[in-house]
Amino acid sequence: MHSHFPPQPKVGRKRINDRQTINGILYVLVTGCQWRDMPKQYGSYGTAWRRLKRWSEEGVWM
């Protein structure tokens, strides 16, 4: 099965679970809550916000 997510980096810190982060991003976008109010089960709200920002700038998330 082909993954739409980039592979884990070979060096440095491993990326937090992509599915968990996407679920957090969707939670915030659907509910309209503030990032800091995102439930902890989705990981760090800072990570989710940074990934959404980066993916938007790269044209991955439109």
Phi, psi and omega in degrees: 000130182278131179268141176272354179269148177293154179292159176298146178294148180282332178233161178085192183285139177290146178286142175297153182313120182297317182298317179298317180294317179297319177299322176295316178300313180297321179302311181295316182293323182283317184277335182080011180288166176284153183304318183292346178265005177297133180302143182299337181298342179264005179092200183285130177294330178294319177296314180299315181296316181296319179294317178299315179299311181295313180296325178293315179297326181274357179080011179283318183246113181242000000 
